[in-house]
């Protein structure tokens, strides 16, 4: 009798263990299904579309071309221009946002009157819609009525109005300045949260040992916020890389191709030229390049954490 009871208890125990083991998977299943339907299924469809010569105003002429769109892409000089612009776009915007956000967070971490109000106001550029920011800065850059030119002429920095968004050599950097202003509050808030987690006793001990503010920053502040910088930096690289709304509203990708980035070029080809096959090939190539960068970044970050 005791053997039967023990066997049933073991079966109940095994059944309970299996249910407990499978419960997390059942709870995650709806999110996985939704993600698969909304994200991965369109991604697979986009990859399949990139193998076709699909132009919407010629739907009956659609045909399978294999890697033809990709061969055409690497022979396209506009693609290489957009790729280089994308590198500049990410390589300048993210470090500038991070540097400005770091300075802002350090200032907001100090004690001063109305600090709470300052912390609330600093988030405004991040909270405003991108279209509003693009229109506002397009007016600021306007060579006829823009505030920036008036200010620079008044300070005798320039002698005449500068066509910031009409000059192929200046337009991209003008848009980068706009996105830097919009995105630095994200870094400021994230870094400020990291600064709040550093014990003040460390700074007090360093002061007693005679460490200068700069050495305190290098040996206490910077290591303390490094995980925050790593995470926020990766997020901003992904967001900035995919950002095209500010560019589209301010310049439309011009003058010429001077402000074309890969996401914008893919959008123009697919949405305006209705060349979905080629536009999708650009988007897939950009996704592979960005995914490769993220994978390398995460691998290096994990190695640093393990150390």
URQUIVEN-V905011 format. One record per residue. RES is the residue in one small letter. PHI is phi as a letter, one per 40 degrees, with the letter a starting at -180 (* if undefined). NEAR is the number of other ideal C-beta (glycine too) atoms within 12 Angstrom. Layout:
BEGIN
RES/PHI/NEAR
RES/PHI/NEAR
END
This chain:
BEGIN
x/*/7
x/c/8
x/c/9
x/c/10
x/c/11
x/c/12
x/c/13
x/c/14
x/c/14
x/c/14
x/c/14
x/c/14
x/c/14
x/c/14
x/c/14
x/c/14
x/c/13
x/c/14
x/c/14
x/c/14
x/c/12
x/c/14
x/d/13
x/d/12
x/c/15
x/c/15
x/c/11
x/c/14
x/d/14
x/d/12
x/c/15
x/c/16
x/c/15
x/c/13
x/c/15
x/c/16
x/c/15
x/c/13
x/b/16
x/c/15
x/c/15
x/c/18
x/c/21
x/c/16
x/c/20
x/c/29
x/c/23
x/c/20
x/c/30
x/c/38
x/c/26
x/b/29
x/c/27
x/b/32
x/b/24
x/c/22
x/c/13
x/b/16
x/c/14
x/c/10
x/c/15
x/c/19
x/a/16
x/c/16
x/b/22
x/g/16
x/c/19
x/c/20
x/c/38
x/c/24
x/c/17
x/c/24
x/c/34
x/c/17
x/c/13
x/c/26
x/c/16
x/c/28
x/c/33
x/c/20
x/c/24
x/c/37
x/c/30
x/c/22
x/c/37
x/c/37
x/c/24
x/c/26
x/d/41
x/c/37
x/c/20
x/c/24
x/c/40
x/c/35
x/c/24
x/c/28
x/c/43
x/c/37
x/c/22
x/c/29
x/c/41
x/c/33
x/c/21
x/c/32
x/c/36
x/c/25
x/c/20
x/c/30
x/c/29
x/c/16
x/c/11
x/a/12
x/c/8
x/g/11
x/c/16
x/c/12
x/c/13
x/c/22
x/c/23
x/c/16
x/c/17
x/c/28
x/c/24
x/d/21
x/d/30
x/c/28
x/c/17
x/c/20
x/c/16
x/c/29
x/c/19
x/c/20
x/c/31
x/c/31
x/c/20
x/c/25
x/c/33
x/c/30
x/c/23
x/c/26
x/c/34
x/d/23
x/c/25
x/c/16
x/b/13
x/c/25
x/c/20
x/c/30
x/c/26
x/c/21
x/c/16
x/c/20
x/c/17
x/c/12
x/c/11
x/g/9
x/c/13
x/b/19
x/c/11
x/a/13
x/c/22
x/b/27
x/c/23
x/d/36
x/c/38
x/b/25
x/c/21
x/d/22
x/c/16
x/b/23
x/d/33
x/c/40
x/c/26
x/c/37
x/c/44
x/c/35
x/c/29
x/c/42
x/c/40
x/c/33
x/c/31
x/c/38
x/c/42
x/c/36
x/c/33
x/c/36
x/c/43
x/c/38
x/c/30
x/c/33
x/c/41
x/c/33
x/c/24
x/c/29
x/c/32
x/c/19
x/c/20
x/c/29
x/c/14
x/c/18
x/c/11
x/c/21
x/c/23
x/c/14
x/c/15
x/c/23
x/c/16
x/c/11
x/c/14
x/g/10
x/c/19
x/c/14
x/d/16
x/c/12
x/c/16
x/c/25
x/c/23
x/c/16
x/b/20
x/b/29
x/c/32
x/c/22
x/c/19
x/c/27
x/b/32
x/d/24
x/d/21
x/c/32
x/c/31
x/c/26
x/c/24
x/c/33
x/c/35
x/c/27
x/c/23
x/c/37
x/d/32
x/c/23
x/c/28
x/c/41
x/d/32
x/c/28
x/c/35
x/a/36
x/c/27
x/c/43
x/c/43
x/c/27
x/c/27
x/c/40
x/b/37
x/g/27
x/g/34
x/c/23
x/c/22
x/g/20
x/b/28
x/c/32
x/b/42
x/c/39
x/b/44
x/c/41
x/c/38
x/c/43
x/c/41
x/c/40
x/c/30
x/c/29
x/c/35
x/c/28
x/c/19
x/c/18
x/c/21
x/g/20
x/c/33
x/c/33
x/c/39
x/c/36
x/c/37
x/c/36
x/c/39
x/c/41
x/c/40
x/c/33
x/c/34
x/c/35
x/c/26
x/c/21
x/c/26
x/c/28
x/c/19
x/c/14
x/c/24
x/c/22
x/c/15
x/c/16
x/c/23
x/c/20
x/c/14
x/c/17
x/c/20
x/c/13
x/c/12
x/c/15
x/c/13
x/c/8
x/c/7
END
